[in-house]
Amino acid sequence: MAQAVKQSSMPTLIPDTHRANRWLKIRQRTFHGLIVALLSAGALVMSVPFYWLLSSSLKSPTKIWLYPPQWIPDPVVWQNYVEALTASPFHLYLFNTLIIVVFNLVGVLLTASMAAYSFARLRFRGREVLFTILLSSMMLPWAVTMIPRYILFKNLGWLDTFLPLIVPDWFGGGAFNIFLLRQFFRTIPRDFTDAARIDGAGEFGIYWRVVLPLIKPALTAVAIFTFLHHWNDFMAPLIYLTSPGNYTISLGLASFKGLYTTQWHYLMAASTATIFPVLVLFFMAQRYFIQGIVLSGIKG
C-alpha cells in the first residue's frame, strides 16, 4: 500500500521540481540581465565626460562652447594634438613624471610589502598598538602636514628637486597600502611559511621567495594606485618644484590656463594624450587589479 502511494505521488513531484528549477533559472537570468543593463547605463553615463574631452580636443576654439553642443567634430582638427604637445616641452614633463613614478613604484611595493609582512606574520610586542596607530594616520588630512613637511624639506635643501616627491614613499609606502597588503598576507596559509622555516629559510627568505610571489594581484592593485596618484599629482609638485625644467605633466597641463584666457582646445588635446597611458595600464592589469581588491578583504 505504501509503495503504491509513493509511486502515485512521483508523477506530481517531478513536474513540480522541473517547474521550480525553470522559474529559478528565469529569475536568475532576469536578475543578471537587469544588473548588466544597470551597469551598462552607468558606464555610458560615466563615459560622457571622456567622450566630451575627446570630442573637444578635435574641435576649433570657436566650436567647443556651441549650444546645443556639437558631439561629432566637424571638421576634425588633428593639428590640436601636434601644437599642444609641441607648444611646451611635454617630452621633458613626461620624462620627469616617469622618474617620479618609477622610483615611487619601487619604494612603495618594497617597503609597504615588508611592513605588511611584519604586521601579518611576525609576532612582537606592541604589534596591534602600532598597527592601530598606523591606521589612525589615515584620518590625518594631508593639508595638516603640508607646512611641516615643507619646512623639513627646505632645511634639508631638497626644494626644487624630486627628493620630496620620492623619498617619503620609501618609508612604509603609505598606511592604506600596508593595510591592503596585510589583509592579503593573512589569506596565505601558514603551512607554506612553516614548511619553508623547517627547511631552514630565514624570515627575509620566506618573505622574498615564498610569500611575495603569492601576492601578485595585491601588488598589482597597489602599483596601479601608486601610478595613478603620482601621475595625476598636482599639489605636491606645485609646492616643491619651481624650475620649469623639473615640471611634471600635471604642471605642464596647467600652463595652458592663463589669467584671462585659456587655450581650451590645446588643453583638451594634451589632457587626452596624458590620459591614454592610464587607460592602457588599467585595461592591461584590470584582471589582477580586481582580483587583488576582492581577495584582500576575505580575511580580516
N, C-alpha and C positions, 0 to 999 in steps of 0.2 A: 504493500500500500504506500509506504513512504517513498519507494523508488518511483512509483507511478506519479506521485505528486511532484517529486523532483524533476522527473522527465517532462511533465506537463508545464512546469514553470520555466524551463530552459529557453523555449522559443520566445518568451516575452522578455527575458533578461538580456539576451544577446542583442536584439534590436535597440533596446534602451541604452545599452553600453555603446553601441555604434553611434547612436544619435547624440549621446552626450559627448563622445570624442569629436564628432563632426562639429558640433556647436562650439566646443572648446577651441578647435583649430580655427574656426571662423572668427571667434573673438580675438584670438592671438594675432591673426593676420590683420584684422581691422585695427587693433591697437598698434601693431607695428606700422601699418600704413599711416595712421594719424601721427605717430611720432616722426616718421620720415617727412610727412607734409609740414609739420610744425618746424622741424629743423631746417628744411629747405627754405621755408618762408623766412625764418630768422637769418639764414645765411644770405638770402637775397637782400634783405634789409641792411645787413651789416656790410655787404659788398658795394652798396650805393656810394659811400664816400670814396672808396678806392676807384670806382669807375669814374666818378666826377674828377678825381685827381688826374687819372689817365687822360680823360677827355680834355680837361683844361690845359694839360701840358702840350696838346697838339693844336691849340687854337691861337689865333692872333689876339693881342691885348684887348681889342675892341669887342670881341665876341665872348669873352669869358663871363661878363656880367649881363648878358642879354636876358630879357624876361619876355615870354617863357624861355627857360634855358634850352640851349641847343646841345642835346646829348651826343649827337654824332658830329664831330668837327667837319666843317666844310668851308674852306679847304683844309686839308691836313698839313700842318706846318711842322715837318720833321726838323727843320732848322733850329727850332727852340732848344732841342737837346744839344746840338753842336755848340750853339752860342752859350748856353747855360754852363756847360762843362768846360768851356774854354775861357769864359769871362773871368773866372777865378781859378787858381791852381788846385783844382779838385784832385788831381793825382797826388799832390802833396798832402792834402787833407785826408785822402784815403790811406796813404802810407802811414801817417801819424795815428790814425784811428786803428789801423791793423796792428801797429806796435802795441798800443794800449790794450787792445782786445786780446791779443795772443798772450802777452805776459800775464794778464789777469786770469785768463783761462787756465794757464798752468798753475798759477798760485792758488786759485780758488779750488780747483779739483784736487790738488795735492794736500793742502793744509786742511781744507774742510773735511776731506775723507779721513785724514789722520785723526782729527779731533772727534769726528763722529764715531770712528772705530774705538777710540778710548772711552767715550761715554757709553757705547753699546756693549763692549766686550770686556774691558778691563774693570777690575774691582779695586777701588781705592777710597780712602776716607774723604768724605765730603763730595762724592761724585754727584749725588742728586741735588745737593745745595748749589754746586757750581752750575749744573745744567739748568736749574731754575733761574739763577741769576742771568745765564746766557739767554734764556727765552725772554726774560723780562726786559732785556736790552732792545728787543724788537719793538717795544712800545715807546722807545725814546725817539722823538722826531729828529730827522736829520738836521733841521734848522737849529736845534739846540746846541749841537756840537760844531756848527759851521764856523763860528768865530774862534773858539779854542783851537780847532784844527788849523785854521788859517794862521793864527799866531805861532803855533808849533812849527808849521812848515816854513814860515818866514824866518824864525830863529834858526832853523836848520839850513837855510839858504836854498830851499827847494822850489821857490816860486819860479814860474815860467819854465818849468821842466815837467817831464812826465812822471817824476817820482811820486808826487802827491796822489796821482791817479792810479798808481800801480802798487806801491809798497803796502798800503793798508790791507789790501786783499791777500797779502802773503802771511797775514797773522790770523788764521782761522777761516777766512773766506766768507764770513757773514753768518749770523745766527740762523737765518732761515735755511741756508744750505747745509749747515751742520745738522739741524733738526731733520731735514728731509733725508739725508744720507743715514742718519742714526736710525730712523724708522725702517729703512731698507735693510740695514745691517741686522736688525733684530729679527727679520724674517728668515735669515740664513740659519739652517740647523747647526747646532753646536757640535754635532758629530764630525763635521768637516774639520773644524779647528782642533777638536780633541785628537783626531787621528793625526793631523799634522804635528801637534805638540808631542804625541807619543813617538813620532818618527824623528824627533829632535829639532824641529823648527822653532826658532825664536818668535817673539811677538811681531817683530817687523817683517820677518819672513812669512809668517801666517797672513799678515795684513797685505803684503805686496804680491805674494804668489798664489794664495788660496782665496782670500776673501775679495780682494779688489777686482779680479776678473769676473766675479759673480754679480757685480752691481753695475754692469754697463748701462742698463736702462736708466738707473738713477743718476749716474754720472752724465749721461746724455741730457737728461732733464736739467740738471744743474748747469751744464755747459750752455744750453740754449738760453736759460735765464740770464747767465752771466754775459753772454754775447749780446743779447738784446739790451741789457742795462747799459753796457759801456758803448755800444754802437749808437744808442739814442741819447746818451747822457749829454746834457747841455749845461746844467748849472755848475757842476764841478770844473769842467774846462773853462767856463766863463770866469770863474773865480781865480783859478791858479795859472792860466795861460794868458799872456799878454802879447807876445810876439806873433805876428801873422804867420810866420813860418812854422809855428807849433800848433796852429789851429787844427781842430778835428772837423769831421763832416758836419756835425750839428752847428758849430760856429760858422762854417762856410755857408751853410744854408741861410743863416741869419744875416749874412752880408747882402742878400738880395732885398732885405727890408730896410728902406730908408726912413728918414724922419717925416718926410712929406709924401713921398711916392714910393710905391713898391712894384717891382717888376714881377707881377704875378705869373706870367707865362713862363718866365725863366725859373721862378721858384717852384712852380708845379713840375716842370721838367726835371729839375735837379732832385726834387723830393722823390719823384717816381724812380729815378735812377738809383737813389740810395736805398729805397725800399726793396728793390728787386733782389739783392743778395739775402736779405732777411727772409723773404718768401721762399727762395730756393732752399735755404738752410732748413726752414721749418718743414717743408714738404719732403725733403730728403730724410730728415730724422723724426718725422711725425710718429712713426710706429714706436720707436724707442722712447720718445718723449711721453706719450700717453701711457705706455707700459710702466715707465718709472713713476709717474704721478699716481697711478692706480695701486701698484704693488706697495708703494711706500706707506700707504695708510691701512694695510691689512692688519698689522700687529702694532699695538700701542706700546 
